[in-house]
């Protein structure tokens, strides 16, 4: 799975370059890496997940869907701990983030980044979607949600979401 995380990072970076959103690449790649690492470490019963990127109304939303219904818990890591800071890093680099149940047997963890509307090109819906097998994702525990949801959910995007399915 770790090699697949690198593959997804490259796909995220390429999609953002295609959308002319190069300034978002580092933060989006870090965020998706942390979420996929959590799937790899914690998700049960399998490590399958889907990564989705959606550009809507000046906001990039990156979501990781997995098949584990347990919701992540933000932890207070000890100063010298080598893990336990992933969700805190996602919160630090993003505009907002959260988690929600997805159906009976899964969840979605998402984060948003502001995208300058001046940098957003007109893209054909046929150009923006892609599927790739990738892998795992998330800390487990009690439900946590920042209370800040991506804006305009349910409105139609001028860009089709880019999706990547990851098999671990």
C-alpha positions as CSV (number, residue, x, y, z in Angstrom):
1,X,0.0,0.0,0.0
2,X,2.7,2.6,0.7
3,X,3.8,2.6,-2.9
4,X,0.2,3.1,-3.9
5,X,0.1,6.2,-1.7
6,X,2.9,7.7,-3.7
7,X,1.0,6.8,-6.9
8,X,-2.1,8.6,-5.6
9,X,0.0,11.7,-4.6
10,X,1.3,11.8,-8.2
11,X,-2.2,11.6,-9.6
12,X,-3.5,14.4,-7.2
13,X,-0.5,16.5,-8.2
14,X,-1.1,15.9,-11.9
15,X,-4.8,16.7,-11.6
16,X,-4.1,20.0,-9.8
17,X,-1.5,20.9,-12.4
18,X,-4.1,20.2,-15.1
19,X,-6.5,22.5,-13.3
20,X,-3.8,25.1,-13.0
21,X,-3.9,24.9,-9.2
22,X,-0.2,24.3,-8.6
23,X,-0.2,26.3,-5.3
24,X,-2.4,23.7,-3.8
25,X,-0.3,20.7,-4.7
26,X,1.8,20.4,-1.5
27,X,-1.1,20.8,0.9
28,X,-3.4,18.5,-1.0
29,X,-0.7,15.8,-1.4
30,X,0.1,16.0,2.4
31,X,-3.5,15.8,3.3
32,X,-4.3,12.8,1.0
33,X,-1.1,11.1,2.2
34,X,-2.2,11.4,5.9
35,X,-5.7,10.1,5.1
36,X,-4.4,7.2,3.1
37,X,-1.9,6.3,5.7
38,X,-4.7,6.2,8.3
39,X,-6.6,3.7,6.0
40,X,-3.4,1.6,5.7
41,X,-2.9,1.5,9.5
42,X,-6.5,1.3,10.8
43,X,-9.2,0.4,8.3
44,X,-11.1,-2.9,8.6
45,X,-12.3,-5.3,7.2
46,X,-10.2,-4.3,4.1
47,X,-7.9,-1.6,2.9
48,X,-10.0,-0.6,-0.1
49,X,-10.7,3.1,-0.4
50,X,-11.6,5.8,-3.0
51,X,-10.1,9.2,-3.3
52,X,-12.2,11.9,-4.8
53,X,-11.2,15.5,-5.7
54,X,-13.9,18.0,-6.5
55,X,-13.4,21.6,-7.5
56,X,-16.5,23.7,-6.9
57,X,-17.1,27.4,-6.4
58,X,-13.5,28.2,-5.6
59,X,-13.0,25.3,-3.2
60,X,-11.1,22.1,-3.7
61,X,-12.6,19.2,-1.6
62,X,-10.5,16.0,-1.3
63,X,-12.4,13.0,0.2
64,X,-11.3,9.5,1.1
65,X,-14.0,6.9,1.4
66,X,-13.3,3.6,3.0
67,X,-15.3,0.5,4.2
68,X,-14.6,0.9,8.0
69,X,-17.6,2.4,9.8
70,X,-15.4,3.4,12.8
71,X,-14.9,7.2,12.8
72,X,-11.4,8.7,13.5
73,X,-10.4,10.3,16.7
74,X,-8.1,13.3,16.9
75,X,-5.3,12.4,19.4
76,X,-3.0,14.5,21.6
77,X,0.3,12.9,20.6
78,X,3.2,12.9,23.1
79,X,6.0,15.3,22.2
80,X,8.3,12.5,21.0
81,X,5.7,10.2,19.6
82,X,6.3,9.0,16.0
83,X,2.6,8.8,15.0
84,X,-0.8,10.1,16.0
85,X,-0.6,13.6,14.4
86,X,-2.1,12.9,11.0
87,X,-5.5,14.4,11.5
88,X,-4.0,17.4,13.3
89,X,-1.8,18.0,10.3
90,X,-4.8,17.7,7.9
91,X,-6.5,20.3,10.1
92,X,-3.5,22.6,10.0
93,X,-3.0,22.6,6.3
94,X,-6.7,22.7,5.3
95,X,-9.4,25.4,5.3
96,X,-11.8,22.9,6.9
97,X,-12.1,19.1,7.4
98,X,-14.5,16.5,8.8
99,X,-15.7,13.0,8.8
100,X,-19.1,11.5,8.2
101,X,-20.6,8.0,8.1
102,X,-21.1,6.6,4.5
103,X,-23.8,4.1,4.3
104,X,-24.0,1.2,6.8
105,X,-20.4,0.1,6.5
106,X,-18.1,3.0,5.8
107,X,-17.1,6.6,6.2
108,X,-15.8,9.6,4.4
109,X,-13.0,11.8,5.7
110,X,-12.6,15.1,3.8
111,X,-10.7,18.3,3.8
112,X,-11.1,21.6,1.8
113,X,-8.6,24.0,0.4
114,X,-9.4,27.5,-1.1
115,X,-8.8,27.6,-4.8
116,X,-8.5,31.0,-6.6
117,X,-11.3,31.3,-9.1
118,X,-9.0,33.2,-11.4
119,X,-6.8,30.1,-11.7
120,X,-9.7,27.7,-12.4
121,X,-9.8,26.8,-16.1
122,X,-12.9,25.7,-18.0
123,X,-12.6,21.9,-18.1
124,X,-14.7,19.5,-20.0
125,X,-16.4,17.0,-17.6
126,X,-14.9,14.2,-19.7
127,X,-11.3,15.4,-18.8
128,X,-11.7,15.5,-15.0
129,X,-12.7,12.0,-14.0
130,X,-10.2,9.1,-13.5
131,X,-10.2,5.8,-11.7
132,X,-7.2,3.9,-10.3
133,X,-6.9,1.1,-7.8
134,X,-5.2,2.3,-4.6
135,X,-5.7,1.3,-0.9
136,X,-6.3,2.1,2.9
137,X,-7.2,4.9,5.4
138,X,-7.9,6.4,9.0
139,X,-7.6,6.7,12.8
140,X,-10.5,4.9,14.6
141,X,-12.6,5.9,17.6
142,X,-15.3,8.2,18.4
143,X,-17.1,10.5,15.8
144,X,-15.4,13.8,15.2
145,X,-16.5,16.6,12.9
146,X,-15.2,20.1,12.8
147,X,-18.8,21.3,12.0
148,X,-17.5,23.0,8.9
149,X,-18.8,21.3,5.8
150,X,-17.6,21.9,2.2
151,X,-19.8,24.7,0.8
152,X,-22.4,24.0,-1.9
153,X,-22.7,20.3,-1.5
154,X,-25.5,19.1,-3.8
155,X,-24.9,22.0,-6.3
156,X,-23.7,21.0,-9.7
157,X,-20.0,21.5,-10.3
158,X,-18.6,23.0,-13.4
159,X,-15.9,20.4,-13.1
160,X,-16.5,16.7,-12.8
161,X,-14.9,15.1,-9.7
162,X,-11.7,13.3,-10.2
163,X,-11.8,9.9,-8.5
164,X,-9.3,7.2,-7.7
165,X,-10.1,3.9,-6.1
166,X,-7.2,2.4,-4.1
167,X,-6.7,-1.3,-3.4
168,X,-4.3,-2.2,-0.6
